[in-house]
Amino acid sequence: MPFPATHPAEELKPDDVCAFLFAGTGSAGAPDLPALARTGPAAARAAADVVDAAQEGLPRDGWPSLRSILLEDPGAYRAAARTPGVAQLAGYTASVAVDRMLRTAGVQPGYAVGQSFGEIAALVSAGAFAIADGARMAVGLVGVLSRRGRGGGLGMLETGEDATRACIEAAAAPQVAVACLNAPTVTVVSGPDGPLEQVLDAARGRGVRAVRLAVPYLSHHPAMAGADDEWYAMIRRFPQRPLELPVHSPVRGRAYHDGDDLHRALADCIVKPVRLPQTLRAVHQAGATVFAEAGAGDALCQCARLTLPGARTLAPLRDRPARPRA
């Protein structure tokens, strides 16, 4: 059910500096872009422009109309998302659309942070890549991960990295690796289906909440070596442009600069782990006063609050009116 239109800029102080957070695969639910589009004609135009630009990057056959499932008939999204890759492309499109819509509402990013493959949207937000090229990158990524990472997946444990490694050891599942540290007490693991389930069961046996994420392939896993080079070869043809704002990478552990090969940096995400807390702390120390979720839900805002107690957050597409939370 759509929820009321919100006006995010009204919730900010004049001297606030926003860090836009771009979630990766598995972090968000169905995006409801009409909720922000209802804030005014400028926001509606921004959303439509992004959706149409992303559609240009999709193959003509086998993909739904993004305008239909994200703007005109969002009720059709869940059925469309059963097609492999649609949820990932919709998530990318929604993230960039929320970025643009927030800007039209007067909420400007001072920093961008991409979690996992949210780095594609973060770099598009910063002007490093065109929207259509970002969609083309995402299409290629889904194909590579689905083929190379078949038979594996991701799971989330609501505990820290050390306790997670203890669960891996208790399950005798060395094939499972720590993929993402999302918050001091939220860890994502990656591994083959059987060993992954063993680790999740071991965690539950220790009283740790553990769930399988809706990601049907390995990612951020050393066994994916070679997949990174394959995707890099696919995406390196897309022009890289100067960055228009700082983009902090939880994989590289620093802000990117124009001398970086950003195509290679994105490809590294297939194999290397994500460490989000240190990036959120760095962005906060650099001057960010509010963390805004550029996309559906508020998963990364929750990570910010867990990492930085008292952090103010803004999640315009969560299931209630947006208000910075302390």
Disulfide bonds with the S-S distance in Angstrom:
none
